[in-house]
Amino acid sequence: MKLSYRTSNNICIIDFAERLTLTETLEMEISLTALSNMDFEGYVLDFTKVQRIDSSGIGLVIAFFNRLRKREIKAVLCPNEYLTSLFRKANLSDVIPTYSTEEEAVSSFQN
């Protein structure tokens, strides 16, 4: 499976596999849609294991965040150093809240 999820205090933590490219996003889109329809307080996308992402992967992330934003559900990203740099270059870090660790990301829902 390309992603898995677990919960912590009604926060859904989604763990992504190493690749997030066109091939993987087609399968992941179905899983993310199903997860976004569940009744969680918020979502943490854990990208710490992702080593490769392309434009379809970035599009999938943006679509997921937009879907949740329309329902006024908070979502945050926990990227590795590579993705942090990539999201800064694409100005996505201004739009998508990011945290250095999963603990910080989960704690952000308590504020």
Contacts in CASP RR format, 6 or more apart in sequence:
PFRMAT RR
TARGET T0000
AUTHOR 0000-0000-0000
METHOD contacts of the structure
MODEL  1
MKLSYRTSNNICIIDFAERLTLTETLEMEISLTALSNMDFEGYVLDFTKV
QRIDSSGIGLVIAFFNRLRKREIKAVLCPNEYLTSLFRKANLSDVIPTYS
TEEEAVSSFQN
1 17 0 8 1.000
2 16 0 8 1.000
2 17 0 8 1.000
2 19 0 8 1.000
2 24 0 8 1.000
2 27 0 8 1.000
2 28 0 8 1.000
2 31 0 8 1.000
3 14 0 8 1.000
3 15 0 8 1.000
3 16 0 8 1.000
3 17 0 8 1.000
3 28 0 8 1.000
3 31 0 8 1.000
3 32 0 8 1.000
4 14 0 8 1.000
4 15 0 8 1.000
5 12 0 8 1.000
5 13 0 8 1.000
5 14 0 8 1.000
5 15 0 8 1.000
5 35 0 8 1.000
6 12 0 8 1.000
6 13 0 8 1.000
6 15 0 8 1.000
7 13 0 8 1.000
7 40 0 8 1.000
8 106 0 8 1.000
9 41 0 8 1.000
9 106 0 8 1.000
9 109 0 8 1.000
10 40 0 8 1.000
10 41 0 8 1.000
10 42 0 8 1.000
11 40 0 8 1.000
11 41 0 8 1.000
11 42 0 8 1.000
11 43 0 8 1.000
11 44 0 8 1.000
11 106 0 8 1.000
11 109 0 8 1.000
12 35 0 8 1.000
12 38 0 8 1.000
12 40 0 8 1.000
12 42 0 8 1.000
12 43 0 8 1.000
12 44 0 8 1.000
13 43 0 8 1.000
13 44 0 8 1.000
13 46 0 8 1.000
13 102 0 8 1.000
13 106 0 8 1.000
14 32 0 8 1.000
14 35 0 8 1.000
14 43 0 8 1.000
14 44 0 8 1.000
14 45 0 8 1.000
14 46 0 8 1.000
15 46 0 8 1.000
15 49 0 8 1.000
16 28 0 8 1.000
16 45 0 8 1.000
16 46 0 8 1.000
16 47 0 8 1.000
16 49 0 8 1.000
16 50 0 8 1.000
17 24 0 8 1.000
17 49 0 8 1.000
17 50 0 8 1.000
18 49 0 8 1.000
18 50 0 8 1.000
18 51 0 8 1.000
18 52 0 8 1.000
19 50 0 8 1.000
19 51 0 8 1.000
19 52 0 8 1.000
19 53 0 8 1.000
20 28 0 8 1.000
20 47 0 8 1.000
20 50 0 8 1.000
20 52 0 8 1.000
20 53 0 8 1.000
20 54 0 8 1.000
20 57 0 8 1.000
20 60 0 8 1.000
20 61 0 8 1.000
21 52 0 8 1.000
21 53 0 8 1.000
21 54 0 8 1.000
21 56 0 8 1.000
21 57 0 8 1.000
22 54 0 8 1.000
22 56 0 8 1.000
22 57 0 8 1.000
24 57 0 8 1.000
25 56 0 8 1.000
25 57 0 8 1.000
25 59 0 8 1.000
25 60 0 8 1.000
28 60 0 8 1.000
29 60 0 8 1.000
29 63 0 8 1.000
32 60 0 8 1.000
32 64 0 8 1.000
33 67 0 8 1.000
35 43 0 8 1.000
36 43 0 8 1.000
36 64 0 8 1.000
36 67 0 8 1.000
36 68 0 8 1.000
36 71 0 8 1.000
36 73 0 8 1.000
40 73 0 8 1.000
41 73 0 8 1.000
41 74 0 8 1.000
41 109 0 8 1.000
42 68 0 8 1.000
42 73 0 8 1.000
42 74 0 8 1.000
42 75 0 8 1.000
42 109 0 8 1.000
43 64 0 8 1.000
43 68 0 8 1.000
43 73 0 8 1.000
43 74 0 8 1.000
43 75 0 8 1.000
43 76 0 8 1.000
44 75 0 8 1.000
44 76 0 8 1.000
44 77 0 8 1.000
44 78 0 8 1.000
44 102 0 8 1.000
44 105 0 8 1.000
44 106 0 8 1.000
45 61 0 8 1.000
45 64 0 8 1.000
45 75 0 8 1.000
45 76 0 8 1.000
45 77 0 8 1.000
45 78 0 8 1.000
46 78 0 8 1.000
46 102 0 8 1.000
46 105 0 8 1.000
47 77 0 8 1.000
47 78 0 8 1.000
47 79 0 8 1.000
47 80 0 8 1.000
47 83 0 8 1.000
48 78 0 8 1.000
48 79 0 8 1.000
48 80 0 8 1.000
48 102 0 8 1.000
49 80 0 8 1.000
50 79 0 8 1.000
50 80 0 8 1.000
50 82 0 8 1.000
50 83 0 8 1.000
51 82 0 8 1.000
53 83 0 8 1.000
53 86 0 8 1.000
58 90 0 8 1.000
58 92 0 8 1.000
61 77 0 8 1.000
61 96 0 8 1.000
62 92 0 8 1.000
62 96 0 8 1.000
64 75 0 8 1.000
65 75 0 8 1.000
65 95 0 8 1.000
65 96 0 8 1.000
68 74 0 8 1.000
68 75 0 8 1.000
69 75 0 8 1.000
74 97 0 8 1.000
74 108 0 8 1.000
74 109 0 8 1.000
75 96 0 8 1.000
75 97 0 8 1.000
76 96 0 8 1.000
76 97 0 8 1.000
76 98 0 8 1.000
76 99 0 8 1.000
76 105 0 8 1.000
76 108 0 8 1.000
77 83 0 8 1.000
77 87 0 8 1.000
77 96 0 8 1.000
77 97 0 8 1.000
77 98 0 8 1.000
77 99 0 8 1.000
77 105 0 8 1.000
78 98 0 8 1.000
78 99 0 8 1.000
78 100 0 8 1.000
78 101 0 8 1.000
78 102 0 8 1.000
78 104 0 8 1.000
78 105 0 8 1.000
79 87 0 8 1.000
79 98 0 8 1.000
84 93 0 8 1.000
84 98 0 8 1.000
87 93 0 8 1.000
87 96 0 8 1.000
87 98 0 8 1.000
97 108 0 8 1.000
99 105 0 8 1.000
99 108 0 8 1.000
END
